[in-house]
Amino acid sequence: MKREPKLKWIERSQVPDHQWRDWSWQWAYRLTEAAQIGAVFDLDAEQIAQIEETARRFRVAITPYYADLIHRTGRPAALWKQVIPDPAELDDDPRLSLDPLSEQRDSLVKGLVHRYTDRVLLLLTDRCAVYCRHCNRRRLASGSEHDRTPIEVELWLRYLRDHKQVREVILSGGDPLSWSDERLNKLLTKLRQIAHLEIIRFGTRLPVVLPFRITDDFCKMLKRHQPVYLNIHINHPLELTIELHEACWKLADSGIPLGSQTVLLKGVNDDGAILQELFRGLLKMRVKPYCLYHPDPVQGTAHLRTSIQKGLDIMDFLIANTSGLALPHYVVDAPDGKGKIPLQNPRHTQGSEGVTVLKPFSGGAAPYDDGEA
Ligand SMILES: *Cc1c(COP(=O)(O)O)cnc(C)c1O
């Protein structure tokens, strides 16, 4: 779709509903230039120049839908910090890296990361509808946007056919839902011809930043390739909109089990009450909170990072006060590709022989007989 030159701002009220809800229209009209963002959010020349400089290092894009959400909710820092470039991103911090999880090393075939025995991560593209400022694959989000070529996809399929221990593929990126239905259908069809692949999992942020991507046709297509799981990257209760609700119910009605992935971010969601509201809200949208990730040490994100102790305290609050259904795992990805590790404050100590001393959330101690004769 061709974009008008010098587009300033698209008021929700000026766009016919069918167009607003057309995902390719939303995609074509993303805000991708500092000047546009400046015009939309009334920024001064210095702020615009800063965004321009930051965006040269890490791409910027915001859908009209998400920009409208920021407007509607009164520009809360929690949404702002996730998508608007911050000059702090340019600070070089020796503790941070561009590929903190050493994904490149575990990638023998381009775009395929095989770290855990039974599952493989496929990076379909480096394109996203919105470029999150906390992205942990920032190495893919600079320069121009690229997609996998058909030859690269063929190499994946060959790898997957040859590795019979792989039971699951995780389609990620970039955002895998940036591919058209037709292209996804072709890939899923080929994956389904590999008998030992049991589970197909998507990791996507589009239901949150471009919920209109979840069309009836898309759901119908996914349904043909069951079992398909879909995990949604969401970080704040303000992102729980009616549009997201519609998208999730459509997917759930099509038999797609939904999970969520949340990144713990300073000044965005590092607060027990906020996360409790998010996880409870997700359950109502038929999304099972799956993981709360400790932020990876990615270059350009120092200003969004928080401590593991903070995360543990938040999890204690959640565990003590929230339905077990609404609780995600709190997970940190160890450096150098050593993999994900679940974190939780120990709620027990070793007592005398055969006794474990439990520490209930209500306080005190509860000695527990281990039960071995
Ligand atoms: C996170 C991740 C997975 C998926 O891990 P789960 O614990 O199954 O969610 C798979 N491969 C790589 C390389 C990952 O980083």
The ligand as an SDF file (V2000), in Angstrom:
LIG
                    3D

 15 15  0  0  0  0  0  0  0  0999 V2000
   12.9100  -19.4990   25.2000 C   0  0  0  0  0  0  0  0  0  0  0  0
   13.4130  -20.3890   24.1640 C   0  0  0  0  0  0  0  0  0  0  0  0
   12.6980  -21.5450   23.8140 C   0  0  0  0  0  0  0  0  0  0  0  0
   11.3810  -21.9240   24.4850 C   0  0  0  0  0  0  0  0  0  0  0  0
   11.5630  -22.2590   25.8190 O   0  0  0  0  0  0  0  0  0  0  0  0
   10.3070  -22.7320   26.7060 P   0  0  0  0  0  0  0  0  0  0  0  0
   10.8610  -22.8990   28.0680 O   0  0  0  0  0  0  0  0  0  0  0  0
    9.8110  -24.0090   26.1030 O   0  0  0  0  0  0  0  0  0  0  0  0
    9.2840  -21.6550   26.6180 O   0  0  0  0  0  0  0  0  0  0  0  0
   13.2270  -22.3510   22.8440 C   0  0  0  0  0  0  0  0  0  0  0  0
   14.4110  -22.0760   22.2530 N   0  0  0  0  0  0  0  0  0  0  0  0
   15.1220  -20.9790   22.5690 C   0  0  0  0  0  0  0  0  0  0  0  0
   16.4240  -20.7360   21.9010 C   0  0  0  0  0  0  0  0  0  0  0  0
   14.6390  -20.0900   23.5270 C   0  0  0  0  0  0  0  0  0  0  0  0
   15.3450  -18.9950   23.8450 O   0  0  0  0  0  0  0  0  0  0  0  0
  1  2  1  0
  2  3  1  0
  2 14  2  0
  3  4  1  0
  3 10  2  0
  4  5  1  0
  5  6  1  0
  6  7  2  0
  6  8  1  0
  6  9  1  0
 10 11  1  0
 11 12  2  0
 12 13  1  0
 12 14  1  0
 14 15  1  0
M  END
$$$$
